[in-house]
């Protein structure tokens, strides 16, 4: 086994490959995480469904920052055919997307969390 000179808390040396895997796993957790949707987001979902628009209707009025409540902001993206949102968690911006059907699932209590991706500018 090739070692890099780094040791874990038990004093056993790590291989270069092991260190790379540990770093990748740590960064992956930083870049993507699960987020429990908050009350503010439920208000956005209510606003979306109160419009009584079809997917085609939403495509026609595509807009960023259509909805802004609390830590959540953004709107419908016609390219993605989904609502795209940003949320700040611990001073970092993350993004997530939901379809119109998923918005309904959030309001019906079937969907309570989303996978967040670190904002990529």
Secondary structure, DSSP 4 states (H G I P E B T S, - for coil): ----S-B-TTSPBPPHHHHHHHHHHHHHHHHEEEEEPPHHHHHHHHHHHHT---HHHHHHT--TTSEEETTEEEEEETTTTEEEEEEEETTEEEEEEE-HHHHHHHHTTS--EEEEEE---
